[in-house]
């Protein structure tokens, strides 16, 4: 049982590291946060563009 556990743990660690690297490299999290805030993601400049409005009393 122990011989099977170590390769499985290594495979799981590598898969998790690959997923985290992909999320960081693809800007997935940044794009998602930008869109949730109501902004527009500019992929060319990798910037979230938000429209600023002022409310006057």
PQR file of N, CA, C, O and H, with PARSE charges and radii, in Angstrom:
ATOM      1  N   UNK A   1       0.819  -1.199   0.000 -0.4000 1.5000
ATOM      2  CA  UNK A   1       0.000   0.000   0.000 -0.0000 2.0000
ATOM      3  C   UNK A   1       0.862   1.263   0.000  0.5500 1.7000
ATOM      4  O   UNK A   1       0.540   2.253  -0.657 -0.5500 1.4000
ATOM      5  N   UNK A   2       1.957   1.206   0.745 -0.4000 1.5000
ATOM      6  CA  UNK A   2       2.815   2.368   0.858 -0.0000 2.0000
ATOM      7  C   UNK A   2       3.529   2.660  -0.458  0.5500 1.7000
ATOM      8  O   UNK A   2       3.828   3.818  -0.750 -0.5500 1.4000
ATOM      9  H   UNK A   2       2.219   0.402   1.279  0.4000 1.0000
ATOM     10  N   UNK A   3       3.808   1.624  -1.259 -0.4000 1.5000
ATOM     11  CA  UNK A   3       4.471   1.822  -2.545 -0.0000 2.0000
ATOM     12  C   UNK A   3       3.556   2.531  -3.525  0.5500 1.7000
ATOM     13  O   UNK A   3       4.039   3.232  -4.415 -0.5500 1.4000
ATOM     14  H   UNK A   3       3.566   0.684  -1.021  0.4000 1.0000
ATOM     15  N   UNK A   4       2.275   2.372  -3.389 -0.4000 1.5000
ATOM     16  CA  UNK A   4       1.311   3.018  -4.270 -0.0000 2.0000
ATOM     17  C   UNK A   4       1.018   4.451  -3.829  0.5500 1.7000
ATOM     18  O   UNK A   4       0.688   5.299  -4.657 -0.5500 1.4000
ATOM     19  H   UNK A   4       1.882   1.803  -2.666  0.4000 1.0000
ATOM     20  N   UNK A   5       1.135   4.720  -2.554 -0.4000 1.5000
ATOM     21  CA  UNK A   5       0.784   6.031  -2.017 -0.0000 2.0000
ATOM     22  C   UNK A   5       1.761   7.124  -2.441  0.5500 1.7000
ATOM     23  O   UNK A   5       1.337   8.236  -2.756 -0.5500 1.4000
ATOM     24  H   UNK A   5       1.403   4.031  -1.881  0.4000 1.0000
ATOM     25  N   UNK A   6       3.043   6.834  -2.453 -0.4000 1.5000
ATOM     26  CA  UNK A   6       4.041   7.855  -2.788 -0.0000 2.0000
ATOM     27  C   UNK A   6       3.911   8.369  -4.227  0.5500 1.7000
ATOM     28  O   UNK A   6       3.889   9.585  -4.417 -0.5500 1.4000
ATOM     29  H   UNK A   6       3.388   5.931  -2.197  0.4000 1.0000
ATOM     30  N   UNK A   7       3.825   7.515  -5.239 -0.4000 1.5000
ATOM     31  CA  UNK A   7       3.648   8.042  -6.605 -0.0000 2.0000
ATOM     32  C   UNK A   7       2.336   8.806  -6.776  0.5500 1.7000
ATOM     33  O   UNK A   7       2.274   9.777  -7.530 -0.5500 1.4000
ATOM     34  H   UNK A   7       3.843   6.527  -5.084  0.4000 1.0000
ATOM     35  N   UNK A   8       1.299   8.373  -6.084 -0.4000 1.5000
ATOM     36  CA  UNK A   8       0.021   9.077  -6.153 -0.0000 2.0000
ATOM     37  C   UNK A   8       0.141  10.468  -5.545  0.5500 1.7000
ATOM     38  O   UNK A   8      -0.412  11.431  -6.076 -0.5500 1.4000
ATOM     39  H   UNK A   8       1.349   7.584  -5.471  0.4000 1.0000
ATOM     40  N   UNK A   9       0.858  10.572  -4.440 -0.4000 1.5000
ATOM     41  CA  UNK A   9       1.069  11.872  -3.800 -0.0000 2.0000
ATOM     42  C   UNK A   9       1.897  12.799  -4.685  0.5500 1.7000
ATOM     43  O   UNK A   9       1.606  13.991  -4.774 -0.5500 1.4000
ATOM     44  H   UNK A   9       1.307   9.789  -4.009  0.4000 1.0000
ATOM     45  N   UNK A  10       2.916  12.267  -5.332 -0.4000 1.5000
ATOM     46  CA  UNK A  10       3.746  13.052  -6.242 -0.0000 2.0000
ATOM     47  C   UNK A  10       2.914  13.533  -7.432  0.5500 1.7000
ATOM     48  O   UNK A  10       3.018  14.692  -7.832 -0.5500 1.4000
ATOM     49  H   UNK A  10       3.152  11.298  -5.259  0.4000 1.0000
ATOM     50  N   UNK A  11       2.102  12.659  -7.991 -0.4000 1.5000
ATOM     51  CA  UNK A  11       1.249  13.028  -9.114 -0.0000 2.0000
ATOM     52  C   UNK A  11       0.252  14.109  -8.723  0.5500 1.7000
ATOM     53  O   UNK A  11       0.028  15.047  -9.487 -0.5500 1.4000
ATOM     54  H   UNK A  11       2.018  11.717  -7.666  0.4000 1.0000
ATOM     55  N   UNK A  12      -0.337  13.990  -7.566 -0.4000 1.5000
ATOM     56  CA  UNK A  12      -1.280  14.992  -7.085 -0.0000 2.0000
ATOM     57  C   UNK A  12      -0.601  16.340  -6.869  0.5500 1.7000
ATOM     58  O   UNK A  12      -1.174  17.377  -7.202 -0.5500 1.4000
ATOM     59  H   UNK A  12      -0.154  13.228  -6.945  0.4000 1.0000
ATOM     60  N   UNK A  13       0.599  16.344  -6.322 -0.4000 1.5000
ATOM     61  CA  UNK A  13       1.356  17.581  -6.107 -0.0000 2.0000
ATOM     62  C   UNK A  13       1.715  18.254  -7.426  0.5500 1.7000
ATOM     63  O   UNK A  13       1.608  19.474  -7.556 -0.5500 1.4000
ATOM     64  H   UNK A  13       1.065  15.501  -6.051  0.4000 1.0000
ATOM     65  N   UNK A  14       2.139  17.466  -8.396 -0.4000 1.5000
ATOM     66  CA  UNK A  14       2.488  18.017  -9.707 -0.0000 2.0000
ATOM     67  C   UNK A  14       1.251  18.590 -10.398  0.5500 1.7000
ATOM     68  O   UNK A  14       1.322  19.653 -11.016 -0.5500 1.4000
ATOM     69  H   UNK A  14       2.226  16.475  -8.290  0.4000 1.0000
ATOM     70  N   UNK A  15       0.128  17.897 -10.298 -0.4000 1.5000
ATOM     71  CA  UNK A  15      -1.112  18.381 -10.912 -0.0000 2.0000
ATOM     72  C   UNK A  15      -1.571  19.685 -10.270  0.5500 1.7000
ATOM     73  O   UNK A  15      -2.010  20.598 -10.969 -0.5500 1.4000
ATOM     74  H   UNK A  15       0.070  17.034  -9.796  0.4000 1.0000
ATOM     75  N   UNK A  16      -1.474  19.780  -8.960 -0.4000 1.5000
ATOM     76  CA  UNK A  16      -1.859  21.007  -8.268 -0.0000 2.0000
ATOM     77  C   UNK A  16      -0.932  22.162  -8.639  0.5500 1.7000
ATOM     78  O   UNK A  16      -1.396  23.284  -8.844 -0.5500 1.4000
ATOM     79  H   UNK A  16      -1.117  19.038  -8.392  0.4000 1.0000
ATOM     80  N   UNK A  17       0.343  21.907  -8.725 -0.4000 1.5000
ATOM     81  CA  UNK A  17       1.303  22.942  -9.114 -0.0000 2.0000
ATOM     82  C   UNK A  17       1.048  23.407 -10.548  0.5500 1.7000
ATOM     83  O   UNK A  17       1.146  24.599 -10.842 -0.5500 1.4000
ATOM     84  H   UNK A  17       0.720  20.996  -8.558  0.4000 1.0000
ATOM     85  N   UNK A  18       0.725  22.476 -11.433 -0.4000 1.5000
ATOM     86  CA  UNK A  18       0.424  22.843 -12.824 -0.0000 2.0000
ATOM     87  C   UNK A  18      -0.831  23.689 -12.907  0.5500 1.7000
ATOM     88  O   UNK A  18      -0.877  24.649 -13.676 -0.5500 1.4000
ATOM     89  H   UNK A  18       0.646  21.508 -11.195  0.4000 1.0000
ATOM     90  N   UNK A  19      -1.845  23.355 -12.134 -0.4000 1.5000
ATOM     91  CA  UNK A  19      -3.079  24.140 -12.120 -0.0000 2.0000
ATOM     92  C   UNK A  19      -2.833  25.552 -11.610  0.5500 1.7000
ATOM     93  O   UNK A  19      -3.326  26.516 -12.194 -0.5500 1.4000
ATOM     94  H   UNK A  19      -1.808  22.575 -11.509  0.4000 1.0000
ATOM     95  N   UNK A  20      -2.086  25.682 -10.539 -0.4000 1.5000
ATOM     96  CA  UNK A  20      -1.781  27.005  -9.996 -0.0000 2.0000
ATOM     97  C   UNK A  20      -0.939  27.827 -10.964  0.5500 1.7000
ATOM     98  O   UNK A  20      -1.153  29.031 -11.100 -0.5500 1.4000
ATOM     99  H   UNK A  20      -1.685  24.898 -10.064  0.4000 1.0000
ATOM    100  N   UNK A  21       0.007  27.194 -11.630 -0.4000 1.5000
ATOM    101  CA  UNK A  21       0.833  27.902 -12.615 -0.0000 2.0000
ATOM    102  C   UNK A  21      -0.020  28.369 -13.783  0.5500 1.7000
ATOM    103  O   UNK A  21       0.171  29.481 -14.274 -0.5500 1.4000
ATOM    104  H   UNK A  21       0.181  26.216 -11.518  0.4000 1.0000
ATOM    105  N   UNK A  22      -0.958  27.545 -14.239 -0.4000 1.5000
ATOM    106  CA  UNK A  22      -1.835  27.937 -15.345 -0.0000 2.0000
ATOM    107  C   UNK A  22      -2.727  29.104 -14.947  0.5500 1.7000
ATOM    108  O   UNK A  22      -2.918  30.030 -15.735 -0.5500 1.4000
ATOM    109  H   UNK A  22      -1.113  26.642 -13.840  0.4000 1.0000
ATOM    110  N   UNK A  23      -3.270  29.073 -13.745 -0.4000 1.5000
ATOM    111  CA  UNK A  23      -4.129  30.176 -13.284 -0.0000 2.0000
ATOM    112  C   UNK A  23      -3.337  31.480 -13.219  0.5500 1.7000
ATOM    113  O   UNK A  23      -3.863  32.536 -13.571 -0.5500 1.4000
ATOM    114  H   UNK A  23      -3.115  28.321 -13.105  0.4000 1.0000
ATOM    115  N   UNK A  24      -2.090  31.421 -12.778 -0.4000 1.5000
ATOM    116  CA  UNK A  24      -1.266  32.627 -12.673 -0.0000 2.0000
ATOM    117  C   UNK A  24      -0.867  33.121 -14.063  0.5500 1.7000
ATOM    118  O   UNK A  24      -0.908  34.324 -14.323 -0.5500 1.4000
ATOM    119  H   UNK A  24      -1.663  30.563 -12.492  0.4000 1.0000
ATOM    120  N   UNK A  25      -0.490  32.226 -14.940 -0.4000 1.5000
ATOM    121  CA  UNK A  25      -0.001  32.601 -16.262 -0.0000 2.0000
ATOM    122  C   UNK A  25      -1.114  33.122 -17.153  0.5500 1.7000
ATOM    123  O   UNK A  25      -0.879  34.013 -17.971 -0.5500 1.4000
ATOM    124  H   UNK A  25      -0.456  31.249 -14.728  0.4000 1.0000
ATOM    125  N   UNK A  26      -2.311  32.592 -17.015 -0.4000 1.5000
ATOM    126  CA  UNK A  26      -3.393  32.951 -17.928 -0.0000 2.0000
ATOM    127  C   UNK A  26      -4.184  34.181 -17.474  0.5500 1.7000
ATOM    128  O   UNK A  26      -5.094  34.601 -18.187 -0.5500 1.4000
ATOM    129  H   UNK A  26      -2.502  31.869 -16.352  0.4000 1.0000
ATOM    130  N   UNK A  27      -3.884  34.754 -16.355 -0.4000 1.5000
ATOM    131  CA  UNK A  27      -4.603  35.907 -15.803 -0.0000 2.0000
ATOM    132  C   UNK A  27      -6.069  35.593 -15.541  0.5500 1.7000
ATOM    133  O   UNK A  27      -6.892  36.508 -15.495 -0.5500 1.4000
ATOM    134  H   UNK A  27      -3.144  34.412 -15.776  0.4000 1.0000
ATOM    135  N   UNK A  28      -6.410  34.339 -15.371 -0.4000 1.5000
ATOM    136  CA  UNK A  28      -7.803  33.935 -15.173 -0.0000 2.0000
ATOM    137  C   UNK A  28      -8.401  34.613 -13.949  0.5500 1.7000
ATOM    138  O   UNK A  28      -9.523  35.116 -14.001 -0.5500 1.4000
ATOM    139  H   UNK A  28      -5.742  33.596 -15.409  0.4000 1.0000
ATOM    140  N   UNK A  29      -7.661  34.626 -12.855 -0.4000 1.5000
ATOM    141  CA  UNK A  29      -8.169  35.205 -11.616 -0.0000 2.0000
ATOM    142  C   UNK A  29      -8.332  36.714 -11.759  0.5500 1.7000
ATOM    143  O   UNK A  29      -9.326  37.272 -11.297 -0.5500 1.4000
ATOM    144  H   UNK A  29      -6.749  34.217 -12.812  0.4000 1.0000
ATOM    145  N   UNK A  30      -7.371  37.379 -12.391 -0.4000 1.5000
ATOM    146  CA  UNK A  30      -7.473  38.826 -12.580 -0.0000 2.0000
ATOM    147  C   UNK A  30      -8.662  39.197 -13.458  0.5500 1.7000
ATOM    148  O   UNK A  30      -9.380  40.151 -13.159 -0.5500 1.4000
ATOM    149  H   UNK A  30      -6.563  36.926 -12.767  0.4000 1.0000
ATOM    150  N   UNK A  31      -8.874  38.455 -14.531 -0.4000 1.5000
ATOM    151  CA  UNK A  31      -9.994  38.724 -15.429 -0.0000 2.0000
ATOM    152  C   UNK A  31     -11.303  38.516 -14.697  0.5500 1.7000
ATOM    153  O   UNK A  31     -12.225  39.320 -14.835 -0.5500 1.4000
ATOM    154  H   UNK A  31      -8.290  37.680 -14.775  0.4000 1.0000
ATOM    155  N   UNK A  32     -11.398  37.449 -13.921 -0.4000 1.5000
ATOM    156  CA  UNK A  32     -12.625  37.152 -13.190 -0.0000 2.0000
ATOM    157  C   UNK A  32     -12.947  38.248 -12.177  0.5500 1.7000
ATOM    158  O   UNK A  32     -14.099  38.668 -12.069 -0.5500 1.4000
ATOM    159  H   UNK A  32     -10.649  36.796 -13.809  0.4000 1.0000
ATOM    160  N   UNK A  33     -11.949  38.710 -11.441 -0.4000 1.5000
ATOM    161  CA  UNK A  33     -12.174  39.784 -10.470 -0.0000 2.0000
ATOM    162  C   UNK A  33     -12.580  41.083 -11.165  0.5500 1.7000
ATOM    163  O   UNK A  33     -13.433  41.817 -10.665 -0.5500 1.4000
ATOM    164  H   UNK A  33     -11.014  38.369 -11.529  0.4000 1.0000
ATOM    165  N   UNK A  34     -11.973  41.364 -12.309 -0.4000 1.5000
ATOM    166  CA  UNK A  34     -12.288  42.573 -13.062 -0.0000 2.0000
ATOM    167  C   UNK A  34     -13.745  42.551 -13.519  0.5500 1.7000
ATOM    168  O   UNK A  34     -14.470  43.533 -13.357 -0.5500 1.4000
ATOM    169  H   UNK A  34     -11.281  40.768 -12.715  0.4000 1.0000
ATOM    170  N   UNK A  35     -14.162  41.434 -14.086 -0.4000 1.5000
ATOM    171  CA  UNK A  35     -15.528  41.335 -14.576 -0.0000 2.0000
ATOM    172  C   UNK A  35     -16.541  41.347 -13.439  0.5500 1.7000
ATOM    173  O   UNK A  35     -17.635  41.890 -13.587 -0.5500 1.4000
ATOM    174  H   UNK A  35     -13.574  40.637 -14.218  0.4000 1.0000
ATOM    175  N   UNK A  36     -16.180  40.749 -12.300 -0.4000 1.5000
ATOM    176  CA  UNK A  36     -17.066  40.784 -11.137 -0.0000 2.0000
ATOM    177  C   UNK A  36     -17.265  42.199 -10.618  0.5500 1.7000
ATOM    178  O   UNK A  36     -18.325  42.523 -10.083 -0.5500 1.4000
ATOM    179  H   UNK A  36     -15.291  40.307 -12.180  0.4000 1.0000
ATOM    180  N   UNK A  37     -16.251  43.043 -10.772 -0.4000 1.5000
ATOM    181  CA  UNK A  37     -16.336  44.427 -10.306 -0.0000 2.0000
ATOM    182  C   UNK A  37     -17.059  45.325 -11.316  0.5500 1.7000
ATOM    183  O   UNK A  37     -17.267  46.510 -11.053 -0.5500 1.4000
ATOM    184  H   UNK A  37     -15.389  42.780 -11.206  0.4000 1.0000
ATOM    185  N   UNK A  38     -17.438  44.768 -12.463 -0.4000 1.5000
ATOM    186  CA  UNK A  38     -18.147  45.564 -13.460 -0.0000 2.0000
ATOM    187  C   UNK A  38     -17.228  46.249 -14.453  0.5500 1.7000
ATOM    188  O   UNK A  38     -17.652  47.160 -15.164 -0.5500 1.4000
ATOM    189  H   UNK A  38     -17.269  43.806 -12.676  0.4000 1.0000
ATOM    190  N   UNK A  39     -15.996  45.831 -14.511 -0.4000 1.5000
ATOM    191  CA  UNK A  39     -15.037  46.456 -15.418 -0.0000 2.0000
ATOM    192  C   UNK A  39     -14.923  45.718 -16.737  0.5500 1.7000
ATOM    193  O   UNK A  39     -15.576  44.698 -16.962 -0.5500 1.4000
ATOM    194  H   UNK A  39     -15.651  45.091 -13.934  0.4000 1.0000
ATOM    195  N   UNK A  40     -14.090  46.250 -17.592 -0.4000 1.5000
ATOM    196  CA  UNK A  40     -13.787  45.631 -18.877 -0.0000 2.0000
ATOM    197  C   UNK A  40     -12.310  45.254 -18.886  0.5500 1.7000
ATOM    198  O   UNK A  40     -11.456  46.084 -18.572 -0.5500 1.4000
ATOM    199  H   UNK A  40     -13.560  47.078 -17.409  0.4000 1.0000
ATOM    200  N   UNK A  41     -12.002  44.012 -19.243 -0.4000 1.5000
ATOM    201  CA  UNK A  41     -10.614  43.550 -19.268 -0.0000 2.0000
ATOM    202  C   UNK A  41     -10.002  43.870 -20.621  0.5500 1.7000
ATOM    203  O   UNK A  41     -10.515  43.435 -21.652 -0.5500 1.4000
ATOM    204  H   UNK A  41     -12.695  43.338 -19.499  0.4000 1.0000
ATOM    205  N   UNK A  42      -8.911  44.626 -20.632 -0.4000 1.5000
ATOM    206  CA  UNK A  42      -8.179  44.952 -21.848 -0.0000 2.0000
ATOM    207  C   UNK A  42      -7.015  43.966 -21.944  0.5500 1.7000
ATOM    208  O   UNK A  42      -6.014  44.104 -21.240 -0.5500 1.4000
ATOM    209  H   UNK A  42      -8.494  44.980 -19.794  0.4000 1.0000
ATOM    210  N   UNK A  43      -7.155  42.976 -22.819 -0.4000 1.5000
ATOM    211  CA  UNK A  43      -6.157  41.912 -22.906 -0.0000 2.0000
ATOM    212  C   UNK A  43      -4.831  42.406 -23.469  0.5500 1.7000
ATOM    213  O   UNK A  43      -3.779  41.865 -23.130 -0.5500 1.4000
ATOM    214  H   UNK A  43      -7.968  42.865 -23.391  0.4000 1.0000
ATOM    215  N   UNK A  44      -4.865  43.415 -24.316 -0.4000 1.5000
ATOM    216  CA  UNK A  44      -3.635  43.926 -24.911 -0.0000 2.0000
ATOM    217  C   UNK A  44      -2.707  44.545 -23.884  0.5500 1.7000
ATOM    218  O   UNK A  44      -1.492  44.359 -23.942 -0.5500 1.4000
ATOM    219  H   UNK A  44      -5.720  43.855 -24.591  0.4000 1.0000
ATOM    220  N   UNK A  45      -3.277  45.277 -22.953 -0.4000 1.5000
ATOM    221  CA  UNK A  45      -2.471  45.934 -21.925 -0.0000 2.0000
ATOM    222  C   UNK A  45      -2.531  45.220 -20.585  0.5500 1.7000
ATOM    223  O   UNK A  45      -1.829  45.594 -19.646 -0.5500 1.4000
ATOM    224  H   UNK A  45      -4.265  45.429 -22.906  0.4000 1.0000
ATOM    225  N   UNK A  46      -3.379  44.176 -20.492 -0.4000 1.5000
ATOM    226  CA  UNK A  46      -3.588  43.419 -19.256 -0.0000 2.0000
ATOM    227  C   UNK A  46      -4.002  44.327 -18.112  0.5500 1.7000
ATOM    228  O   UNK A  46      -3.475  44.234 -17.004 -0.5500 1.4000
ATOM    229  H   UNK A  46      -3.950  43.872 -21.255  0.4000 1.0000
ATOM    230  N   UNK A  47      -4.972  45.222 -18.403 -0.4000 1.5000
ATOM    231  CA  UNK A  47      -5.459  46.176 -17.414 -0.0000 2.0000
ATOM    232  C   UNK A  47      -6.975  46.078 -17.325  0.5500 1.7000
ATOM    233  O   UNK A  47      -7.653  45.879 -18.333 -0.5500 1.4000
ATOM    234  H   UNK A  47      -5.401  45.298 -19.303  0.4000 1.0000
ATOM    235  N   UNK A  48      -7.498  46.218 -16.118 -0.4000 1.5000
ATOM    236  CA  UNK A  48      -8.939  46.270 -15.898 -0.0000 2.0000
ATOM    237  C   UNK A  48      -9.370  47.730 -16.014  0.5500 1.7000
ATOM    238  O   UNK A  48      -8.865  48.597 -15.300 -0.5500 1.4000
ATOM    239  H   UNK A  48      -6.947  46.380 -15.299  0.4000 1.0000
ATOM    240  N   UNK A  49     -10.298  47.987 -16.913 -0.4000 1.5000
ATOM    241  CA  UNK A  49     -10.776  49.353 -17.117 -0.0000 2.0000
ATOM    242  C   UNK A  49     -12.132  49.502 -16.430  0.5500 1.7000
ATOM    243  O   UNK A  49     -13.105  48.841 -16.793 -0.5500 1.4000
ATOM    244  H   UNK A  49     -10.708  47.283 -17.493  0.4000 1.0000
ATOM    245  N   UNK A  50     -12.174  50.378 -15.436 -0.4000 1.5000
ATOM    246  CA  UNK A  50     -13.391  50.637 -14.681 -0.0000 2.0000
ATOM    247  C   UNK A  50     -13.886  52.033 -14.980  0.5500 1.7000
ATOM    248  O   UNK A  50     -13.095  52.968 -15.105 -0.5500 1.4000
ATOM    249  H   UNK A  50     -11.383  50.915 -15.141  0.4000 1.0000
ATOM    250  N   UNK A  51     -15.182  52.176 -15.093 -0.4000 1.5000
ATOM    251  CA  UNK A  51     -15.765  53.489 -15.300 -0.0000 2.0000
ATOM    252  C   UNK A  51     -16.027  54.105 -13.927  0.5500 1.7000
ATOM    253  O   UNK A  51     -16.705  53.510 -13.090 -0.5500 1.4000
ATOM    254  H   UNK A  51     -15.825  51.417 -14.991  0.4000 1.0000
ATOM    255  N   UNK A  52     -15.495  55.279 -13.710 -0.4000 1.5000
ATOM    256  CA  UNK A  52     -15.633  55.943 -12.418 -0.0000 2.0000
ATOM    257  C   UNK A  52     -16.773  56.953 -12.534  0.5500 1.7000
ATOM    258  O   UNK A  52     -16.804  57.774 -13.451 -0.5500 1.4000
ATOM    259  H   UNK A  52     -14.945  55.763 -14.390  0.4000 1.0000
ATOM    260  N   UNK A  53     -17.694  56.877 -11.601 -0.4000 1.5000
ATOM    261  CA  UNK A  53     -18.807  57.816 -11.571 -0.0000 2.0000
ATOM    262  C   UNK A  53     -18.794  58.543 -10.234  0.5500 1.7000
ATOM    263  O   UNK A  53     -18.401  57.985  -9.209 -0.5500 1.4000
ATOM    264  H   UNK A  53     -17.669  56.211 -10.856  0.4000 1.0000
ATOM    265  N   UNK A  54     -19.223  59.771 -10.263 -0.4000 1.5000
ATOM    266  CA  UNK A  54     -19.284  60.576  -9.058 -0.0000 2.0000
ATOM    267  C   UNK A  54     -20.745  60.860  -8.735  0.5500 1.7000
ATOM    268  O   UNK A  54     -21.512  61.300  -9.591 -0.5500 1.4000
ATOM    269  H   UNK A  54     -19.542  60.224 -11.095  0.4000 1.0000
ATOM    270  N   UNK A  55     -21.111  60.605  -7.497 -0.4000 1.5000
ATOM    271  CA  UNK A  55     -22.480  60.881  -7.068 -0.0000 2.0000
ATOM    272  C   UNK A  55     -22.437  62.137  -6.214  0.5500 1.7000
ATOM    273  O   UNK A  55     -21.741  62.196  -5.201 -0.5500 1.4000
ATOM    274  H   UNK A  55     -20.488  60.248  -6.801  0.4000 1.0000
ATOM    275  N   UNK A  56     -23.192  63.137  -6.641 -0.4000 1.5000
ATOM    276  CA  UNK A  56     -23.229  64.387  -5.877 -0.0000 2.0000
ATOM    277  C   UNK A  56     -24.554  64.479  -5.125  0.5500 1.7000
ATOM    278  O   UNK A  56     -25.605  64.126  -5.661 -0.5500 1.4000
ATOM    279  H   UNK A  56     -23.758  63.089  -7.464  0.4000 1.0000
ATOM    280  N   UNK A  57     -24.500  64.944  -3.912 -0.4000 1.5000
ATOM    281  CA  UNK A  57     -25.737  65.063  -3.120 -0.0000 2.0000
ATOM    282  C   UNK A  57     -26.613  66.206  -3.588  0.5500 1.7000
ATOM    283  O   UNK A  57     -27.684  66.435  -3.025 -0.5500 1.4000
ATOM    284  H   UNK A  57     -23.646  65.231  -3.477  0.4000 1.0000
TER
END
